[in-house]
Amino acid sequence: MKEDVSNNGKKRVVIVGGGLGGLELATRLVKTHFQVTLIDKNNYNYFPPLIYQVASAGLEPSSISFPFRRLFQEKKNFFFRMATVEQIEPEKKNVVTSIGDIQYDYLVLAAGATTNYFGNKEIEKNCLPMKTVSEAMYLRNTILHNLEKAEIETDPEKKQALMNVVIVGGGPAGVEIAGAVAEMKRNVIARDYPHLAANNRMHIYLVNAADRLLSTMDEYSSKKALEGLKELFVHVRQPYMALSYENGVLKTDKGLDIPAETVIWVSGVRATSMPGLPQDCYGRAGRIKTDRFCKVKGVDDIYAIGDINIIEGDAEYPGGHPQLAQVAIQQAKCVANNLVAEAKGEAPKMFKYKNLGTMATIGRNRAVAEIGKSKFSGFLAWFLWLVVHLRSILGVKNKTFILLNWLWGYINYKQSLRLILKAEGKNNDDNDLVQ
C-alpha cells in the first residue's frame, strides 16, 4: 500500500522521528511551500530531559508529552502517520513503513537514539532502560511495586534486594535519576512506608565505568555532582564496570556484587536502526555519516539530524557532535533553511553548532551548569535548570501543571503521583501500552 495523499505539485519532505529535532524541522517547514509528512511510532512528542521525573513519580507522563495532531491541527500542508520504518529505498525515493510505502522528494532522518547495551544480551534482558515515556512508566511501576513487596517480605535478604536501586551510568541521566530516587527515599518513604523507613534499609548505588561523573562536562561539575549525590547518601562506585546482571545480582569488574531487584541502565546510547542505506553510511554506534550540511553521504536528497547523525569534517567535533537536544534543534534549523534556500536556487549554509551550555540537576537545590566559560552549582544552577526546562515544555497547560507540581513538591513533597498503573486488556499485548 502506498501513501494516497496528493502533494498538489509541492515538494514532499518526509521526516522520520518526531523528537525535538524532527518537531523543530516540521514546525519550520509547514510555514513554507513544502508538504510535510511526519512519521513516528508514537502519536505524541515528549521532552526527554524530564523522563527521569516520570520514572521517579515526580511528574505524570502527560505533563511532558503533547500530541502531534494537536500541534499541527490547522496546517493543511502537514500529515502525520503513526508507523515504524522498516526499510529505506533511496533509489526509489521511498520509505517502507508498517502501514505502507511513503514516497518523498526529500527525506530527513531524525529518529534519535536508543539504549546501548554494548552487545550484552543478559543486561539487555534484565535491566531497565529509561529512554521513552513507556519505559519511564514501567520503571516507576517497578520501583513502587518492589516497595510494596518489601513491605510484607519477611526474609531480610530478599527485603534488602527489593529496596536496593542500582543505576548504571554516570552521565546526566544517571546522575539525575539517582538524585531523584534519593530524594524519594529521604522525603517519601518515611511517609508512605514508615515500617521500611524505620530501619533506613533503602540503598541507592550509582555504578559508573568512567573515573568521574558527567565526563562530558568540566571536572568542577563532576566534583560538585559527586558531592551532591554523597550528601543524598547515594553510594557512588567508580570506575566500576557492570559485567552481568542475573538472578537478581549485579556483578562488577571490581568484585562488587549488589543484590537488587531494580537495576536502571543508562550507560550509553546508539542510533536508532535505519535499514536500507548503503553500509558505508553507518558510523560509530550506528550513527549515520553526513557532510557539513547534514546530507547523508552516498545518497541523494536524504538528511540526518540529531542523535542519529554524525557529521564528518568538522574540526571542532572530530568524533561527532554531542547527542544533546540543542544539537538536534540547531541542525533542524539548518536543514530547514537549506531546503528553502535550495528551492530558491540559493547556496546552502554549513551547519555550525553553537554551544548554549549544559546542565544537570542532582536533586532539590542541587545542580551544575556550564554556560560559556562560566561554571556554577547549587541553588542558582538548580533554579536556572528549572527555568530552562520549563520554557522548553510544549503547551501552556503542561507548563502550568509542571510549575504547580514543582512548587507544591518543593513546599511539602506531597505529590499524589505514586500510582502503579498498568493497561489491562483482553490479551497481554495491551500491557505494552504502559508495559
N, C-alpha and C positions, 0 to 999 in steps of 0.2 A: 504494500500500500504506500502511495506517495502523498506528500503534503498537498492538499487541494486548495490552498489559499493562493489566490492570484496576486501577483505583485504589481499589476497595473503599470507595467513598464518601469517600475522602480527597482533599483539595485537592492537585492536582499542580503542583509547581514545576519548570519546565524551565530548566536552566542551560546556556547556550551558552558553552563555554570552560572548560577545567579548569586554568587558570593559578592563581596564588596567590590571587586574589580568588574565582574560581569554586570552588576547592577549599575555601577557608575557609567559604564560604556553604554548600556541600554538607555539610561536616563538622558545621556547627551545625544545619542543618535536619533531618538524618537522626535527630536525637535528639528530634524533635518529632512532631506528628501529621500532618505533610505527607508526601506521596510525592515523592521527588526523582528526576528523570531528568537525568543529565549527558551532554551531547553534546560530543565533542571529536574532532578529526581524528586525534589520536594516542591510543594506549591507555595513556598514562602522563603524569604530571605531571613537570615538570623545573624546576630552580632557575635562573632567568635570570641572576642576578648572577655565577654561576660558568661561564657559557657560554664566556667568553674563555679559561678554563683548559683546556677541552676543545679549543678551537681551537688552542691553543699546545702541545698534547700534555702538559699538566700533570696532567690528570685524564681518566679514562675516562668516556664518556657515561653508563654505568650508575651511576656514583657520584653523579650529580646528578639521577637520574631514579627514579621509583617508579610502578609500575603502579596504575591506578585500582582495578581489581578486587581487588587485594591490600589496598588501603587500606580498602575497604568490604565485605570478604568476608562478614561476618556481619550486614549491615544489610538487613533484609527490606524496608525502605521505599526502598531505593536501586536504581536501574537505570542502567547505563552503555550508551551507544550510540556506537560509533566511526563518525563520519559528518561530512560537511561540510554547512553550512547553505546552501541555495540561495535560499530566499525566506521572508520572514516575512509571514503573513497575519493582521494584527491583528483584522480584522472577524470572522474565523472562529476566532480564538484557536488558530492552527495554525502549525507550523513545517514547511516543506518541506525535507527533507534528501536526501542522496544515497542513503539507504536507505529512504525513505518519509516519510510525514507523521506528526508527533507533536503531539498536542493538549496544551494547557496551560490551567491556571487562572491561573497567574502565570508570566511569562517574565522571566528575568534574563539580560541580555546581558553577558558577561564575556570576550569573545573577544580582548581585548588589542589590541596594535598590531603592525604590520608595518613593514618598512623603507620609508622615504620617499625616493624618487629625484627628487622635485620635477619630475616630468614629463620628465626627461632619459632617453629610451629607450636611448641609447647607453651611458650609465653603468649603467643597469639591466641591460643585456645583458652587459656585460663585467666589471663589478666584482663582488666577492664580499661578500654580506651576512653578518651574524653574529647572527641573532635566534633561531634554533632549533637543536636538537641536530643535525639532519641538516646544516644549513648549517655548523655548527661543525666537524663531522667532515669535510665536504668541504673546508673551509678548511685544516684540519690536513693532509689528504692533499695539497692543492695546495702548501703550504709545503714539506713533506718531499719531494714528488715533484720540485719545482723545484730543491731542493738536490741531489738525485740526478743530475738532468740537468746541473746546473752542474759537478758533479764531473768529468764527462767532456767538457764543452764546450771546444772549442779556440779559438773566436772570442772575444776579450776583451770586446767589446761585448755579445754575447749572454750570456756568462757573468755579466757585471755585472747585466744586466736580470733574469736568473734569480735572482740573490741579493738584489736590491733588494726591499724590502717597503714599501708605502705605505699608511698608514692615513688615511682622510679622515673627519674629525670629531674635535672636541676635547672632547667630553663624557666622562662616566665610562667608557663602553665603549671609546672611542678611546684614552684615557689608559691604561686597564688592559691592553688588548691590545698597545699599543706597549711598555709596560714588560715584559710577559711575553715578547714576541718579542726584546726587547733582552737579557733575562736568558738566553734561549735562545742568542743569539749569543755572549754572554760565557762561558757555562758548558757549553754542549752542543756547539756547532760545533767547538770545539778538540778535543773527544774523538771525536766521530763523523765529522767531516770535517776532519782535520788539514791536508790539502792546501789546502782553501778558507780555513781559519783562518790559514794561514801568511802570506797576503797581506792579511788583515783586510779582505776585499772586501765583506762584507755591510753594506749601509746601510739604515737604517730611517728613514723620513720620516713625520712627522705633519703633515698639511695641515689647518689649521683656519680656517674662514671668519670666526670671531669674532676680536676683538682680544685675547682671553685664553682660556686653557683653563678648563674647569669653570665656565662662565659663570653657572650657576645657584647656584654657591657663592660664598663670600666671596673677596675679592681675595687675602687671605692664603693661602687654599687654592690659588688659581690660581698664585700665585708659587711656593709650595712644590712643586706638581706640575711646573711648568716646570723648577725647579732639579733635581728628581729625575730627570726624563727627560734633561736635559742631562748629568747625571752618568753616565747609561747610554749616552751618545753617540747619542741619538735626535735627528735633525735636525727641529726644530720650526719650521714655517713658518706664520706668522700675522700679520695677517689675509690669508690666501691662499684664493681660491675655486677649487675644481676645476671646470673648464669641460667637459672631454671626456676620454675615455679610449678610444683606438683605436690599432690597430697596435702595441700594447704600450707606448704613451707616454701618461702623464697630463699634460694641459696645464692650466695655471692662469692666472688673470687677471693675474698679475704677470709673465708671460713665462717662468716657470719650467717647464721640460719635464722630466719624470722618466721615464726608461725603466724599466719594471718589469713583471714577469710576474705579480706578486701585488699587487693593489690591493684593500684591505678598505674597504668603505663602511659607516660607522657615523655618518653625518652627520645623521640625523633619523629620526623615525617618524611614521606615520599610522595612524589607527584601522583595524582590520580591517573590510572591507566587510560591511555587514549590509543587503542589499536588501529592500525591501518596506515600510519605514516611510515616512510622508509626507515629502516633500522638505524641509520646513522643520524637520524633526527633526535634520538634519545641520548641524554647525558647522565650525569651523576644523579642517583636516587630517582631515576625515571623522568627527570625534568626535560622539557623539550627545548632544544637549542634554537635560538633565534639570533638575528642580527641586531644592530643597534636601533632598528625601527620596530622591534618586536615581531618581525616577519619570520616565520619558520623557514629554516634553510632547506633547500632542495625541493620545495613545492611552491605552487603559485597561489596567491590570494588567501593564505592561511596565516593567522597571527596567534600568538600565545602570550598571555599576561598573567601576572600574579605568581602564586606558589608553583604553578606548573611550568613556569618559564625560567630559562637560564640564558641570559644574554652573553654572547661571546664578543670579545673585542673591546670591552670597557676596562681600561687600565685600572680604574679605581676599585673595581669589583671583579677581579680575575676569576674568582670562584663562583661568581653569580651574586646577584643582589640578595639581601636578607629576605626571608619569607615573612614579610610583615604586611599589615593592612595598607600602610601608606604607599608601599611599592606598587601593590596591585592597583590602587586608586590612581596613582600618577601614571602608570602605564596605560590604564584605560583612557585617561585624558589624552595621552599622546596618540594612541591608535585612533580615537575618535577624530581628533584634529587632522590627522594624516589622511584618513578616509575622505573627509570633507575636502581637504586640500587636493587630493588626487582627482576627485570628481570635477574640480575647478581647473585642473591642469597645472596646479601649483606644486612646488617641490615639497616633499615631506621633511619633517624635522626629526633628528635622532632623539631617542629617549635619554634624559639625564635626570638621575634621581637626586632629589633634594631631601636630605635627612632632616625631618622636623622634630626629631627627638624620640627617645624610647623611655618607657617607664614600666614599673611592675609594683603591684601592691602586695603587702605581706600581712595585712590584717588591719584592724582598727587603728587609725592614726599612724600607720606604718606603711611606707612606700619608698621607692627610689625612683629618681627621674634624671635623665640626661638630656639637656636641650642646648645644642651648640656646644660651647666649651664649659657650660655651667653644669655642675653635678650637685644634687642636694637630696636630702632624705627627710624622713619624719613626717610631721603633720602637714607641712607645706606641700611636699611631694604627694602625699595622700589626697589632699584637697584638690590639687591640680589634676590628679588622676581621675577623681570623681567628675570634675567639670568637663574634661576632655571626653570621657566616655559617655557622659550624659548627653552631650551635644551630638554625638555620633549615632544615637539611637533613632530609629525611624518612628515617626508618628508622635503627635502631641500627647495622645493618651498614654502611650508607652513611657514617654519621658516623665509624665506626671506620676504614673504608678511607681516607676523606679525611684524617683526622687522621694516620694512619700514613704516608700518602703525602706529606703536607706535612712531617712530621718527618724522614722519610728524605731527601726532596729538600732540606730545609734543611741537613742534615748533609753530604751529598755529591753532590747533583744527579744521582744515578744512576738515575732512574726509567727503567723499560723500557717506556715507553708510546709510543714514537715508531714506531708501526706504520702502514703505509699499507694500510688495509683497505677493500676495495670489495666490494659484494654482487654475486655472479655468479649468472646465471640463464639460462634458455633464450631470453629476449629482453631487450633493453636496458632495458625499463621496470623490471626488477628492480633495476637500479642506483639507481633513485630512492630506495630504502630508505636508502642512505647517500650518494646522489648519486655 
